[in-house]
Amino acid sequence: MTAALASEGLSVSFGSLHAVSGVDLVLPAGARHALIGPNGAGKTTFVSLLTGALAPDRGRVRLHGEDITRASVPARVKRGLGRTFQVTSLFPEMTAFEAVALALAERDGLTWRCLRPLARRGRRDEAAEILGRLGALPQAGRPLGTLAYGQQRVMEIALALAGRPRVLLLDEPAAGVPAGESTRLFEVLETLPADLALLFIEHDMHLVRRFARTVTVMAGGAVLAEGSPAEVAADPAVREAYLGRRRA
Amino acid sequence: MTTLGPRRVHPAEILPWLALAALPWIAPDHVLLGSQIAILALFALSLDLLVGHAGLVSLGHAAFFGLGAYAAALLALHGWSEPLTGLAAGGLVAGLAAALVAPLVVRVHGLAQLMVTLGLGLMLHEAASRARVLTGGDDGLSGFDLSPVLGLFPFDLYGFTAYGYALAVLAAGFLFYTRLAASPFGYALRGLKQNPARMAALGTDGRRRLIQGFVVAAVLAGIAGALLAQTTQSVALESLSFHRSAEVLIVLCLGGTGGRYGGLVGALVYMAARDWLSALSPHYWTGWLGAAMMLTVLVVPGGLGGVARRLHGRLPRLHRATGTRVAAGGES
């Protein structure tokens, strides 16, 4: 079966810094894959290469077998590659409801329409359904700029889900979210469609052990280890480079 | 469960429009000024699509106003005197011109965008000034007649028909603006203003949407220009001058951007102030106007339309605040 998302020898350098060098990653449909590594390991840069925000120097990205290495960010989104941002990046003046409805209109390719209201019944119901699933319905009418940080993180996911992605890249979805809420956030992610391929960058090893089925460890821009959470945790190189230092 | 979209049109909003419609009966001497205000308000609405929604800036918006004006005048001079098709032609010519230059304008941002739009405006002004055969150069175009509006209302010497016509076109433009603001397209433009990277992550081709927004704004500006040509039955080179581009930006700053009454309030205040100050102080009125403008932007940074919006929005804002507390309470 073709992988949902695959990178082959993906590399990018900034001057003399090899931010990402030769990373191969295969994400099958239904993956729950964590990307971990110490700060500066190149995780976010790697995700930016996957989404098209950055262009690689070498290597390829394939989405369901199709080479998308040269495709623009919007073109990749249209093919089913969704993402959230590490630093919350929303529309501060739109309400939660409006932002999700806008994302739905964009998914349906209707943002050129200038005479019909955004708030059509079908879209309204679907936006309410997405917000409800994430427990964000109480904030529906509030401008995103006024939401608490944890709620904004949830809205990051809501906007990505509205695009109905087949592959979803989550850059530290629970960063800055209080511990109890971050578990809840991941429980929400667990309820996502089984065939959705999920790749998430996460620092909290408890969350990784609990929710990831496979883990890739990056260090110095390259893949250090890959396997199940238990295998990775037992890998001496990983302990040295990442876990050991964290526990020290 | 929640309001979606820019504030819905409130039934009471019919009142200012009724007042405007009653102007010929209340102050028949002021219908000429009224026409000018309506045209300026429509022009300002078109600029607001750029500034208030798409987050683009322009110091050359008069180029499209002037193109619309010349298109309508030339059409009438060459024997096509039906006003509504003349308006459409003005919008069409402006829109086509905008489609040509828009890719250049949306490529750049901020100061560079100001310079590109300013440069395009100056080039067009110079070209129009040279093309005397077509535009009449410094003399402009005049001496054309228009058929009655809808075949029913002939243009009169006092300007009553002109005023009614201008007001009706403004109202149509206003309704269009209101619908656009609440549409997916309007939201996409504001999304691009607030966070272009996030719009790309939603799958939006931002460049394409901005080009479309620029063209729509130009069509509206062209219609405003055509309206001026038709109601005054003349066009001067001034209609596509830098001065006019700057003036409409001032009007929008006075009235406030991003709200449907900004252009209208701005045009009303600006033209009334100009009229009043020039009568009060024929030699120094522009100085007083400058002082009044500075005072406005310093005291009410969101523009006068913003003040009206805040007053209007008081009740809903209180509701929202209460809702916030309830939501926060529910979670803790």
Contacts between the chains, C-beta under 8 A, distances in Angstrom:
chain1	res1	chain2	res2	distance
A	51	B	201	7.4
A	53	B	197	7.7
A	72	B	200	7.8
A	72	B	205	7.8
A	73	B	200	4.3
A	73	B	201	6.6
A	74	B	200	5.3
A	74	B	202	8.0
A	74	B	203	4.9
A	74	B	204	5.8
A	74	B	205	5.1
A	74	B	206	7.7
A	77	B	200	7.5
A	77	B	201	6.3
A	77	B	202	6.6
A	77	B	203	3.6
A	78	B	203	4.9
A	82	B	201	7.7
A	83	B	201	5.7
A	85	B	197	7.9
A	85	B	198	7.6
A	85	B	201	7.4
A	89	B	195	6.0
A	89	B	197	6.2
A	89	B	198	5.0
A	89	B	201	7.8
A	90	B	195	6.7
A	90	B	198	6.6
A	91	B	190	7.5
A	91	B	191	5.5
A	91	B	194	4.5
A	91	B	195	5.4
A	91	B	198	6.7
A	92	B	194	6.1
A	92	B	195	7.8
A	93	B	190	7.2
A	93	B	194	5.9
A	94	B	187	7.2
A	94	B	190	7.3
A	94	B	191	7.3
A	94	B	194	7.2
A	95	B	2	7.0
A	95	B	4	7.4
A	97	B	2	5.4
A	97	B	4	5.6
A	98	B	4	5.9
A	98	B	5	7.3
A	98	B	187	6.5
A	99	B	191	8.0
A	101	B	4	6.5
A	101	B	187	7.7
A	102	B	184	6.8
A	102	B	187	4.6
A	102	B	188	6.7
A	102	B	191	5.9
A	102	B	202	7.1
A	103	B	202	5.0
A	105	B	184	3.8
A	105	B	187	7.3
A	105	B	188	7.6
A	106	B	184	7.7
A	106	B	188	7.0
A	106	B	199	7.8
A	106	B	202	4.5
A	106	B	203	5.2
A	106	B	204	5.4
A	107	B	202	7.7
A	107	B	203	6.7
A	110	B	184	5.2
A	111	B	184	4.5
A	111	B	185	5.9
A	111	B	187	7.4
A	111	B	188	4.0
A	111	B	204	6.2
A	111	B	209	6.6
A	112	B	184	7.7
A	112	B	185	5.9
A	112	B	209	7.6
A	112	B	212	6.6
A	113	B	183	5.7
A	113	B	184	5.1
A	113	B	185	5.8
A	114	B	179	7.2
A	114	B	180	4.6
A	114	B	183	4.8
A	114	B	184	7.9
A	114	B	185	3.9
A	114	B	186	6.8
A	114	B	216	6.9
A	115	B	176	7.9
A	115	B	179	5.2
A	115	B	180	7.2
A	115	B	183	6.1
A	116	B	183	5.9
A	116	B	184	7.4
A	117	B	4	7.9
A	117	B	5	6.1
A	117	B	179	7.6
A	117	B	182	5.0
A	117	B	183	6.3
A	118	B	4	6.7
A	118	B	5	6.2
A	118	B	182	6.3
A	118	B	183	6.1
A	118	B	184	5.0
A	118	B	186	7.6
A	118	B	187	5.2
A	119	B	4	3.6
A	119	B	5	5.4
A	119	B	182	7.5
A	124	B	4	6.7
A	128	B	1	7.2
A	138	B	326	7.8
A	138	B	327	4.0
A	138	B	330	6.0
A	138	B	331	7.3
A	139	B	327	6.1
A	140	B	1	6.8
A	140	B	2	4.9
A	141	B	1	7.8
A	141	B	2	3.6
A	141	B	3	6.6
A	141	B	320	6.8
A	141	B	323	6.4
A	142	B	320	7.0
A	142	B	323	7.4
A	142	B	324	6.4
A	142	B	327	7.5
A	146	B	324	7.5
A	159	B	198	7.4
A	159	B	201	7.8
A	159	B	202	6.7
A	160	B	201	7.6
A	162	B	202	7.8
A	163	B	202	6.3
A	163	B	203	6.2
